[in-house]
């Protein structure tokens, strides 16, 4: 790769001079709208996710090929099956069926098994499961069945009443239910299960004869399932540490009381469509120069426009309840009110439309300095609060669990990454770094050596060779 090809660029090929610091008006900001790299980066990030599948939401894929090993020309004239030894490129997707994208890998659930054959006559797709049978035989029941496998529309919780109510009223499901609640309902891995078309298909040969077929793909790795106890043990914890305002320096002041006393009547309408936008202020409250906040002032509104549309602010859960909406914004998808009626859609106007109120202006903040990308000023050492947390706030049991959780996750990383991360832990506290290093099997002396380096030196010392 040529040196110029190693340069980071925008989506349009312009070299990026700094990808760590936003362009600001002076070292302390605020962030400038002319930072097109930031806007492009955030704008693309906001659009990286699309709505998940209704079923088969969580999955994994793999490329490969299909090779013919027997002469089947007596049954089919498909070209990709026309001769022994012929290979066809394939893409496979494995998935859980009823769970969402965030569902656990070891949930009791059928596993989807889908194949795409890239044949010279066009793509041929097959969708199936890891079980040869299914719960229902009529598609009119499918939406109802899937609803019972999802979440209760009132509580947004999985509901055993829904689940068993439907199945007990649909006795044709009993075969699949027995398979699901055996150990086959929790395959150990996608590699250790079979794949079935479930459905019957029709093959036809060159003479026009027809044959019913089903596809069974048998794993060469052997069937392996988890017991219920083993499946229940597939859990993970998430640890999130942020900096805080020390109460000794900034004593808390009681401002009010928050009470939550009513559950949503409909999860989708009230929870899924809720859009929280940090750029929504009222007079007397405005943004600081916090760089992360400045980015969010753009990004949240932008992602709501993408996910919910340009009129998301008119959805009942998002619309102001105690103040009128008086703007000149019109049209757009999902505009479901009177769209401003016959009033003007421009300002200034002499048609009696709403006008600005100067008294609503914020006082503003002074800014100074030269525009550019500068490091965020750190008045305190990055390790002070983590050190206090580890040494002072945590009990011996807390520290044991912390280290155990990290070891279990970090242990899967490359050695150079383990060393680098252990060095960071060592800078927080030598005991912390030492115990993690021992747990993941790296040299503590090397970790101590890396901890004495700057961040840039550690990165260089542990770079991929």
One Martini backbone bead per residue (centre of mass of N, CA, C, O) as a GRO file, in nm:
protein
  465
    1UNK     BB    1   0.095   0.037   0.024
    2UNK     BB    2   0.076   0.347  -0.014
    3UNK     BB    3   0.125   0.616   0.177
    4UNK     BB    4  -0.130   0.777   0.078
    5UNK     BB    5  -0.329   0.526   0.146
    6UNK     BB    6  -0.292   0.566   0.475
    7UNK     BB    7  -0.471   0.798   0.475
    8UNK     BB    8  -0.703   0.971   0.623
    9UNK     BB    9  -1.043   1.021   0.514
   10UNK     BB   10  -1.298   1.122   0.376
   11UNK     BB   11  -1.566   1.025   0.178
   12UNK     BB   12  -1.411   1.227  -0.055
   13UNK     BB   13  -1.072   1.211   0.004
   14UNK     BB   14  -0.996   1.397   0.226
   15UNK     BB   15  -0.761   1.470   0.426
   16UNK     BB   16  -0.698   1.405   0.769
   17UNK     BB   17  -0.545   1.580   1.036
   18UNK     BB   18  -0.772   1.511   1.275
   19UNK     BB   19  -0.938   1.242   1.489
   20UNK     BB   20  -0.960   1.376   1.810
   21UNK     BB   21  -1.026   1.689   1.736
   22UNK     BB   22  -1.227   1.938   1.736
   23UNK     BB   23  -1.332   2.220   1.597
   24UNK     BB   24  -1.254   2.537   1.750
   25UNK     BB   25  -1.299   2.833   1.944
   26UNK     BB   26  -1.056   2.759   2.067
   27UNK     BB   27  -0.960   2.544   2.318
   28UNK     BB   28  -1.277   2.574   2.457
   29UNK     BB   29  -1.456   2.689   2.252
   30UNK     BB   30  -1.671   2.607   2.042
   31UNK     BB   31  -1.796   2.423   1.808
   32UNK     BB   32  -1.778   2.402   1.459
   33UNK     BB   33  -1.966   2.385   1.168
   34UNK     BB   34  -1.700   2.365   0.973
   35UNK     BB   35  -1.671   2.065   1.073
   36UNK     BB   36  -1.711   1.833   0.837
   37UNK     BB   37  -1.593   1.578   0.963
   38UNK     BB   38  -1.779   1.563   1.206
   39UNK     BB   39  -2.051   1.564   1.052
   40UNK     BB   40  -1.995   1.313   0.883
   41UNK     BB   41  -1.940   1.116   1.116
   42UNK     BB   42  -2.211   1.153   1.267
   43UNK     BB   43  -2.408   1.112   1.032
   44UNK     BB   44  -2.320   0.818   0.978
   45UNK     BB   45  -2.358   0.700   1.261
   46UNK     BB   46  -2.674   0.756   1.273
   47UNK     BB   47  -2.698   0.541   1.000
   48UNK     BB   48  -2.590   0.242   1.078
   49UNK     BB   49  -2.879   0.174   1.166
   50UNK     BB   50  -3.138  -0.059   1.136
   51UNK     BB   51  -3.405  -0.213   1.153
   52UNK     BB   52  -3.491  -0.490   1.284
   53UNK     BB   53  -3.589  -0.787   1.273
   54UNK     BB   54  -3.863  -0.955   1.364
   55UNK     BB   55  -3.702  -1.205   1.282
   56UNK     BB   56  -3.384  -1.301   1.314
   57UNK     BB   57  -3.209  -1.063   1.444
   58UNK     BB   58  -2.988  -1.258   1.554
   59UNK     BB   59  -2.664  -1.303   1.392
   60UNK     BB   60  -2.457  -1.506   1.168
   61UNK     BB   61  -2.188  -1.520   0.925
   62UNK     BB   62  -2.082  -1.707   0.616
   63UNK     BB   63  -1.856  -1.803   0.392
   64UNK     BB   64  -1.857  -2.023   0.088
   65UNK     BB   65  -1.929  -2.359  -0.030
   66UNK     BB   66  -2.075  -2.577  -0.278
   67UNK     BB   67  -2.042  -2.937  -0.320
   68UNK     BB   68  -2.068  -3.183  -0.541
   69UNK     BB   69  -2.104  -3.560  -0.461
   70UNK     BB   70  -2.356  -3.625  -0.654
   71UNK     BB   71  -2.573  -3.760  -0.884
   72UNK     BB   72  -2.876  -3.543  -0.972
   73UNK     BB   73  -2.985  -3.534  -1.278
   74UNK     BB   74  -3.248  -3.717  -1.240
   75UNK     BB   75  -3.391  -3.463  -1.059
   76UNK     BB   76  -3.210  -3.215  -1.178
   77UNK     BB   77  -3.127  -2.905  -1.380
   78UNK     BB   78  -2.944  -2.768  -1.205
   79UNK     BB   79  -2.638  -2.636  -1.262
   80UNK     BB   80  -2.509  -2.643  -0.964
   81UNK     BB   81  -2.596  -2.979  -0.988
   82UNK     BB   82  -2.459  -3.117  -1.267
   83UNK     BB   83  -2.176  -3.200  -1.112
   84UNK     BB   84  -1.925  -3.355  -0.986
   85UNK     BB   85  -1.738  -3.101  -0.804
   86UNK     BB   86  -1.911  -2.868  -0.804
   87UNK     BB   87  -1.881  -2.516  -0.726
   88UNK     BB   88  -2.055  -2.291  -0.492
   89UNK     BB   89  -2.113  -2.001  -0.376
   90UNK     BB   90  -2.167  -1.912  -0.021
   91UNK     BB   91  -2.413  -1.779   0.211
   92UNK     BB   92  -2.445  -1.778   0.568
   93UNK     BB   93  -2.715  -1.776   0.821
   94UNK     BB   94  -2.734  -1.743   1.168
   95UNK     BB   95  -2.998  -1.777   1.427
   96UNK     BB   96  -3.221  -1.644   1.610
   97UNK     BB   97  -3.572  -1.606   1.623
   98UNK     BB   98  -3.736  -1.452   1.869
   99UNK     BB   99  -3.515  -1.273   1.930
  100UNK     BB  100  -3.328  -1.016   1.970
  101UNK     BB  101  -3.030  -0.860   1.919
  102UNK     BB  102  -2.986  -0.878   2.253
  103UNK     BB  103  -2.986  -1.165   2.278
  104UNK     BB  104  -2.897  -1.459   2.387
  105UNK     BB  105  -2.716  -1.723   2.261
  106UNK     BB  106  -2.853  -1.939   2.492
  107UNK     BB  107  -3.129  -1.941   2.415
  108UNK     BB  108  -3.439  -2.073   2.399
  109UNK     BB  109  -3.426  -2.152   2.053
  110UNK     BB  110  -3.441  -2.145   1.751
  111UNK     BB  111  -3.236  -2.190   1.454
  112UNK     BB  112  -3.128  -2.032   1.199
  113UNK     BB  113  -3.101  -2.144   0.833
  114UNK     BB  114  -2.926  -1.977   0.576
  115UNK     BB  115  -2.902  -1.974   0.208
  116UNK     BB  116  -2.672  -1.854  -0.055
  117UNK     BB  117  -2.661  -1.915  -0.397
  118UNK     BB  118  -2.411  -1.830  -0.648
  119UNK     BB  119  -2.527  -1.870  -0.941
  120UNK     BB  120  -2.537  -1.866  -1.296
  121UNK     BB  121  -2.873  -1.834  -1.263
  122UNK     BB  122  -2.858  -1.717  -0.989
  123UNK     BB  123  -2.996  -1.678  -0.696
  124UNK     BB  124  -3.017  -1.916  -0.419
  125UNK     BB  125  -3.257  -1.957  -0.162
  126UNK     BB  126  -3.246  -2.075   0.189
  127UNK     BB  127  -3.481  -2.133   0.451
  128UNK     BB  128  -3.431  -2.225   0.800
  129UNK     BB  129  -3.348  -2.472   1.047
  130UNK     BB  130  -3.244  -2.689   1.321
  131UNK     BB  131  -3.530  -2.800   1.251
  132UNK     BB  132  -3.764  -3.011   1.078
  133UNK     BB  133  -3.977  -2.847   1.234
  134UNK     BB  134  -4.284  -2.674   1.328
  135UNK     BB  135  -4.549  -2.502   1.486
  136UNK     BB  136  -4.687  -2.447   1.202
  137UNK     BB  137  -4.901  -2.473   0.884
  138UNK     BB  138  -5.016  -2.169   0.877
  139UNK     BB  139  -4.964  -1.836   0.785
  140UNK     BB  140  -5.203  -1.701   0.949
  141UNK     BB  141  -5.043  -1.770   1.234
  142UNK     BB  142  -4.765  -1.625   1.246
  143UNK     BB  143  -4.802  -1.349   1.378
  144UNK     BB  144  -4.922  -1.463   1.639
  145UNK     BB  145  -4.688  -1.639   1.722
  146UNK     BB  146  -4.469  -1.418   1.736
  147UNK     BB  147  -4.605  -1.244   1.949
  148UNK     BB  148  -4.570  -1.468   2.176
  149UNK     BB  149  -4.239  -1.443   2.157
  150UNK     BB  150  -4.238  -1.171   2.260
  151UNK     BB  151  -4.385  -0.879   2.382
  152UNK     BB  152  -4.572  -0.722   2.588
  153UNK     BB  153  -4.749  -0.431   2.510
  154UNK     BB  154  -4.750  -0.325   2.815
  155UNK     BB  155  -4.470  -0.439   2.964
  156UNK     BB  156  -4.223  -0.544   2.781
  157UNK     BB  157  -4.245  -0.857   2.841
  158UNK     BB  158  -4.202  -1.163   2.878
  159UNK     BB  159  -4.484  -1.406   2.829
  160UNK     BB  160  -4.602  -1.709   2.936
  161UNK     BB  161  -4.898  -1.678   2.872
  162UNK     BB  162  -4.877  -1.626   2.574
  163UNK     BB  163  -4.711  -1.866   2.492
  164UNK     BB  164  -4.909  -2.100   2.612
  165UNK     BB  165  -5.174  -2.015   2.500
  166UNK     BB  166  -5.120  -2.066   2.203
  167UNK     BB  167  -5.007  -2.359   2.215
  168UNK     BB  168  -5.261  -2.486   2.360
  169UNK     BB  169  -5.439  -2.387   2.092
  170UNK     BB  170  -5.195  -2.547   1.913
  171UNK     BB  171  -5.136  -2.876   1.871
  172UNK     BB  172  -4.935  -2.876   1.619
  173UNK     BB  173  -4.683  -2.776   1.811
  174UNK     BB  174  -4.575  -3.021   1.988
  175UNK     BB  175  -4.326  -3.118   1.839
  176UNK     BB  176  -4.156  -2.857   1.857
  177UNK     BB  177  -4.174  -2.824   2.161
  178UNK     BB  178  -4.010  -3.077   2.229
  179UNK     BB  179  -3.755  -2.984   2.091
  180UNK     BB  180  -3.715  -2.710   2.236
  181UNK     BB  181  -3.721  -2.855   2.542
  182UNK     BB  182  -3.479  -2.967   2.473
  183UNK     BB  183  -3.141  -2.950   2.421
  184UNK     BB  184  -3.191  -2.844   2.123
  185UNK     BB  185  -3.273  -2.547   2.225
  186UNK     BB  186  -2.938  -2.537   2.309
  187UNK     BB  187  -2.697  -2.482   2.131
  188UNK     BB  188  -2.366  -2.448   2.158
  189UNK     BB  189  -2.335  -2.409   1.840
  190UNK     BB  190  -2.351  -2.358   1.503
  191UNK     BB  191  -2.157  -2.607   1.444
  192UNK     BB  192  -2.355  -2.802   1.650
  193UNK     BB  193  -2.569  -2.825   1.398
  194UNK     BB  194  -2.833  -2.858   1.209
  195UNK     BB  195  -2.992  -2.826   0.880
  196UNK     BB  196  -3.322  -2.717   0.761
  197UNK     BB  197  -3.583  -2.657   0.541
  198UNK     BB  198  -3.860  -2.809   0.627
  199UNK     BB  199  -3.952  -2.773   0.364
  200UNK     BB  200  -4.100  -2.858   0.065
  201UNK     BB  201  -3.975  -2.940  -0.254
  202UNK     BB  202  -3.927  -2.905  -0.618
  203UNK     BB  203  -3.798  -3.115  -0.851
  204UNK     BB  204  -3.655  -3.102  -1.193
  205UNK     BB  205  -3.590  -3.239  -1.490
  206UNK     BB  206  -3.522  -3.249  -1.831
  207UNK     BB  207  -3.808  -3.421  -1.868
  208UNK     BB  208  -4.018  -3.305  -1.630
  209UNK     BB  209  -3.975  -3.437  -1.378
  210UNK     BB  210  -4.097  -3.481  -1.040
  211UNK     BB  211  -3.973  -3.390  -0.697
  212UNK     BB  212  -3.965  -3.436  -0.369
  213UNK     BB  213  -3.794  -3.216  -0.126
  214UNK     BB  214  -3.547  -3.212   0.133
  215UNK     BB  215  -3.325  -3.039   0.355
  216UNK     BB  216  -3.020  -3.183   0.499
  217UNK     BB  217  -2.778  -3.055   0.729
  218UNK     BB  218  -2.490  -3.212   0.847
  219UNK     BB  219  -2.276  -3.210   1.090
  220UNK     BB  220  -1.920  -3.271   1.132
  221UNK     BB  221  -1.896  -3.186   1.449
  222UNK     BB  222  -2.146  -3.245   1.586
  223UNK     BB  223  -2.367  -3.274   1.828
  224UNK     BB  224  -2.424  -2.987   2.057
  225UNK     BB  225  -2.546  -2.925   2.383
  226UNK     BB  226  -2.719  -2.756   2.633
  227UNK     BB  227  -2.801  -2.726   2.930
  228UNK     BB  228  -2.983  -2.537   3.130
  229UNK     BB  229  -2.751  -2.465   3.321
  230UNK     BB  230  -2.550  -2.381   3.100
  231UNK     BB  231  -2.724  -2.162   2.970
  232UNK     BB  232  -2.759  -1.983   3.230
  233UNK     BB  233  -2.436  -1.923   3.245
  234UNK     BB  234  -2.474  -1.723   2.995
  235UNK     BB  235  -2.320  -1.444   3.104
  236UNK     BB  236  -2.294  -1.076   3.145
  237UNK     BB  237  -2.102  -0.794   3.229
  238UNK     BB  238  -2.119  -0.439   3.283
  239UNK     BB  239  -1.864  -0.179   3.287
  240UNK     BB  240  -1.910   0.166   3.399
  241UNK     BB  241  -1.684   0.446   3.400
  242UNK     BB  242  -1.705   0.772   3.545
  243UNK     BB  243  -1.682   1.087   3.599
  244UNK     BB  244  -1.694   1.300   3.891
  245UNK     BB  245  -1.829   1.504   4.132
  246UNK     BB  246  -1.705   1.584   4.415
  247UNK     BB  247  -1.877   1.637   4.708
  248UNK     BB  248  -1.660   1.793   4.869
  249UNK     BB  249  -1.651   2.026   4.642
  250UNK     BB  250  -1.972   1.960   4.544
  251UNK     BB  251  -2.237   2.003   4.697
  252UNK     BB  252  -2.536   1.897   4.708
  253UNK     BB  253  -2.860   2.015   4.572
  254UNK     BB  254  -3.182   2.050   4.629
  255UNK     BB  255  -3.449   2.079   4.373
  256UNK     BB  256  -3.620   1.798   4.370
  257UNK     BB  257  -3.880   1.559   4.261
  258UNK     BB  258  -3.901   1.228   4.142
  259UNK     BB  259  -4.200   1.072   3.998
  260UNK     BB  260  -4.315   0.737   3.932
  261UNK     BB  261  -4.682   0.644   3.853
  262UNK     BB  262  -4.689   0.539   3.535
  263UNK     BB  263  -4.765   0.327   3.292
  264UNK     BB  264  -4.761   0.230   2.996
  265UNK     BB  265  -4.994   0.138   2.743
  266UNK     BB  266  -4.769   0.163   2.504
  267UNK     BB  267  -4.461   0.098   2.403
  268UNK     BB  268  -4.427   0.214   2.120
  269UNK     BB  269  -4.567   0.496   2.148
  270UNK     BB  270  -4.400   0.577   2.429
  271UNK     BB  271  -4.099   0.446   2.395
  272UNK     BB  272  -3.993   0.396   2.104
  273UNK     BB  273  -4.083   0.706   2.010
  274UNK     BB  274  -3.902   0.831   2.193
  275UNK     BB  275  -3.725   1.161   2.189
  276UNK     BB  276  -3.408   1.263   2.300
  277UNK     BB  277  -3.297   1.617   2.307
  278UNK     BB  278  -3.024   1.817   2.400
  279UNK     BB  279  -3.131   2.079   2.217
  280UNK     BB  280  -3.361   2.111   2.423
  281UNK     BB  281  -3.449   2.425   2.536
  282UNK     BB  282  -3.476   2.682   2.775
  283UNK     BB  283  -3.496   2.962   2.912
  284UNK     BB  284  -3.192   2.941   3.114
  285UNK     BB  285  -3.101   2.699   2.922
  286UNK     BB  286  -2.781   2.573   2.813
  287UNK     BB  287  -2.491   2.523   2.667
  288UNK     BB  288  -2.187   2.413   2.680
  289UNK     BB  289  -1.838   2.342   2.583
  290UNK     BB  290  -1.881   2.059   2.568
  291UNK     BB  291  -1.793   1.848   2.325
  292UNK     BB  292  -1.998   1.620   2.354
  293UNK     BB  293  -2.245   1.801   2.362
  294UNK     BB  294  -2.204   1.944   2.094
  295UNK     BB  295  -2.239   1.688   1.924
  296UNK     BB  296  -2.531   1.616   2.035
  297UNK     BB  297  -2.687   1.858   1.925
  298UNK     BB  298  -2.682   1.718   1.643
  299UNK     BB  299  -2.714   1.397   1.660
  300UNK     BB  300  -2.992   1.342   1.785
  301UNK     BB  301  -3.172   1.485   1.584
  302UNK     BB  302  -3.064   1.334   1.338
  303UNK     BB  303  -3.148   1.043   1.427
  304UNK     BB  304  -3.451   1.105   1.448
  305UNK     BB  305  -3.493   1.174   1.153
  306UNK     BB  306  -3.416   0.887   1.060
  307UNK     BB  307  -3.603   0.701   1.245
  308UNK     BB  308  -3.889   0.901   1.252
  309UNK     BB  309  -3.862   1.176   1.119
  310UNK     BB  310  -3.937   1.519   1.062
  311UNK     BB  311  -4.215   1.470   1.269
  312UNK     BB  312  -4.142   1.367   1.564
  313UNK     BB  313  -4.251   1.621   1.732
  314UNK     BB  314  -4.571   1.524   1.683
  315UNK     BB  315  -4.566   1.310   1.859
  316UNK     BB  316  -4.722   1.264   2.149
  317UNK     BB  317  -4.456   1.197   2.319
  318UNK     BB  318  -4.301   1.476   2.192
  319UNK     BB  319  -4.503   1.678   2.229
  320UNK     BB  320  -4.610   1.955   2.352
  321UNK     BB  321  -4.847   2.004   2.629
  322UNK     BB  322  -4.792   2.331   2.743
  323UNK     BB  323  -4.729   2.423   2.439
  324UNK     BB  324  -4.710   2.566   2.150
  325UNK     BB  325  -4.679   2.522   1.801
  326UNK     BB  326  -4.476   2.788   1.635
  327UNK     BB  327  -4.414   2.743   1.298
  328UNK     BB  328  -4.264   2.699   0.950
  329UNK     BB  329  -4.299   2.402   0.940
  330UNK     BB  330  -4.344   2.174   0.665
  331UNK     BB  331  -4.426   1.883   0.590
  332UNK     BB  332  -4.354   1.569   0.530
  333UNK     BB  333  -4.338   1.288   0.674
  334UNK     BB  334  -4.597   1.223   0.886
  335UNK     BB  335  -4.812   1.448   0.851
  336UNK     BB  336  -5.105   1.464   1.087
  337UNK     BB  337  -5.195   1.743   1.070
  338UNK     BB  338  -5.278   2.065   0.931
  339UNK     BB  339  -5.001   2.195   0.831
  340UNK     BB  340  -5.088   2.510   0.900
  341UNK     BB  341  -5.276   2.541   0.687
  342UNK     BB  342  -5.320   2.883   0.559
  343UNK     BB  343  -5.065   2.971   0.656
  344UNK     BB  344  -4.767   3.078   0.668
  345UNK     BB  345  -4.409   2.971   0.553
  346UNK     BB  346  -4.286   3.258   0.651
  347UNK     BB  347  -4.004   3.489   0.733
  348UNK     BB  348  -4.134   3.755   0.698
  349UNK     BB  349  -4.474   3.873   0.776
  350UNK     BB  350  -4.832   4.008   0.720
  351UNK     BB  351  -5.027   3.747   0.846
  352UNK     BB  352  -4.988   3.694   1.169
  353UNK     BB  353  -4.744   3.553   1.238
  354UNK     BB  354  -4.503   3.436   1.412
  355UNK     BB  355  -4.250   3.577   1.625
  356UNK     BB  356  -3.989   3.679   1.766
  357UNK     BB  357  -3.834   3.672   2.108
  358UNK     BB  358  -3.587   3.844   2.262
  359UNK     BB  359  -3.633   3.737   2.566
  360UNK     BB  360  -3.531   3.430   2.487
  361UNK     BB  361  -3.247   3.492   2.512
  362UNK     BB  362  -2.936   3.414   2.568
  363UNK     BB  363  -2.643   3.550   2.699
  364UNK     BB  364  -2.405   3.389   2.654
  365UNK     BB  365  -2.058   3.323   2.553
  366UNK     BB  366  -1.736   3.362   2.570
  367UNK     BB  367  -1.486   3.382   2.308
  368UNK     BB  368  -1.152   3.246   2.227
  369UNK     BB  369  -0.932   3.221   1.962
  370UNK     BB  370  -0.812   2.973   1.752
  371UNK     BB  371  -0.884   2.781   1.515
  372UNK     BB  372  -0.897   2.423   1.589
  373UNK     BB  373  -0.712   2.130   1.697
  374UNK     BB  374  -0.743   2.045   2.039
  375UNK     BB  375  -0.682   1.941   2.327
  376UNK     BB  376  -0.817   1.838   2.603
  377UNK     BB  377  -0.823   1.977   2.906
  378UNK     BB  378  -0.641   1.828   3.188
  379UNK     BB  379  -0.639   1.909   3.522
  380UNK     BB  380  -0.641   1.598   3.570
  381UNK     BB  381  -0.573   1.295   3.630
  382UNK     BB  382  -0.698   1.005   3.479
  383UNK     BB  383  -0.631   0.814   3.756
  384UNK     BB  384  -0.764   0.922   4.014
  385UNK     BB  385  -1.055   0.803   4.022
  386UNK     BB  386  -0.990   0.503   3.975
  387UNK     BB  387  -0.810   0.480   4.226
  388UNK     BB  388  -1.030   0.550   4.434
  389UNK     BB  389  -1.218   0.324   4.361
  390UNK     BB  390  -1.026   0.083   4.415
  391UNK     BB  391  -0.917   0.164   4.708
  392UNK     BB  392  -1.190   0.298   4.856
  393UNK     BB  393  -1.480   0.193   4.737
  394UNK     BB  394  -1.381  -0.094   4.734
  395UNK     BB  395  -1.398  -0.407   4.804
  396UNK     BB  396  -1.260  -0.707   4.800
  397UNK     BB  397  -1.496  -0.828   4.637
  398UNK     BB  398  -1.508  -0.616   4.416
  399UNK     BB  399  -1.220  -0.667   4.310
  400UNK     BB  400  -1.255  -0.962   4.239
  401UNK     BB  401  -1.482  -0.924   4.031
  402UNK     BB  402  -1.349  -0.727   3.844
  403UNK     BB  403  -1.106  -0.907   3.766
  404UNK     BB  404  -1.267  -1.149   3.667
  405UNK     BB  405  -1.422  -1.007   3.439
  406UNK     BB  406  -1.177  -0.908   3.282
  407UNK     BB  407  -1.033  -1.172   3.236
  408UNK     BB  408  -1.265  -1.312   3.073
  409UNK     BB  409  -1.238  -1.094   2.838
  410UNK     BB  410  -0.934  -1.022   2.789
  411UNK     BB  411  -0.831  -1.321   2.734
  412UNK     BB  412  -0.922  -1.298   2.409
  413UNK     BB  413  -0.692  -1.134   2.344
  414UNK     BB  414  -0.424  -1.013   2.243
  415UNK     BB  415  -0.123  -0.981   2.386
  416UNK     BB  416  -0.066  -0.678   2.324
  417UNK     BB  417  -0.337  -0.586   2.448
  418UNK     BB  418  -0.301  -0.694   2.728
  419UNK     BB  419  -0.051  -0.533   2.800
  420UNK     BB  420  -0.168  -0.250   2.758
  421UNK     BB  421  -0.406  -0.275   2.959
  422UNK     BB  422  -0.241  -0.354   3.210
  423UNK     BB  423  -0.085  -0.089   3.219
  424UNK     BB  424  -0.328   0.085   3.284
  425UNK     BB  425  -0.399  -0.060   3.547
  426UNK     BB  426  -0.123  -0.005   3.682
  427UNK     BB  427  -0.161   0.306   3.693
  428UNK     BB  428  -0.388   0.295   3.891
  429UNK     BB  429  -0.275   0.005   4.015
  430UNK     BB  430  -0.052  -0.236   4.079
  431UNK     BB  431  -0.247  -0.456   4.175
  432UNK     BB  432  -0.436  -0.448   3.942
  433UNK     BB  433  -0.234  -0.506   3.709
  434UNK     BB  434  -0.116  -0.768   3.826
  435UNK     BB  435  -0.374  -0.944   3.849
  436UNK     BB  436  -0.454  -0.928   3.553
  437UNK     BB  437  -0.196  -1.034   3.428
  438UNK     BB  438  -0.208  -1.311   3.568
  439UNK     BB  439  -0.491  -1.392   3.454
  440UNK     BB  440  -0.389  -1.356   3.131
  441UNK     BB  441  -0.075  -1.436   3.101
  442UNK     BB  442   0.135  -1.200   3.168
  443UNK     BB  443   0.407  -1.004   3.208
  444UNK     BB  444   0.464  -0.798   3.471
  445UNK     BB  445   0.730  -0.660   3.391
  446UNK     BB  446   0.622  -0.558   3.118
  447UNK     BB  447   0.394  -0.394   3.230
  448UNK     BB  448   0.564  -0.201   3.404
  449UNK     BB  449   0.723  -0.087   3.167
  450UNK     BB  450   0.475   0.030   3.011
  451UNK     BB  451   0.366   0.215   3.244
  452UNK     BB  452   0.621   0.419   3.216
  453UNK     BB  453   0.493   0.513   2.970
  454UNK     BB  454   0.355   0.661   2.732
  455UNK     BB  455   0.094   0.632   2.530
  456UNK     BB  456   0.260   0.645   2.268
  457UNK     BB  457   0.477   0.437   2.349
  458UNK     BB  458   0.286   0.198   2.395
  459UNK     BB  459   0.170   0.186   2.112
  460UNK     BB  460   0.441   0.132   1.970
  461UNK     BB  461   0.529  -0.125   2.145
  462UNK     BB  462   0.223  -0.269   2.062
  463UNK     BB  463   0.234  -0.300   1.777
  464UNK     BB  464   0.177  -0.436   1.494
  465UNK     BB  465   0.395  -0.656   1.302
   0.00000   0.00000   0.00000
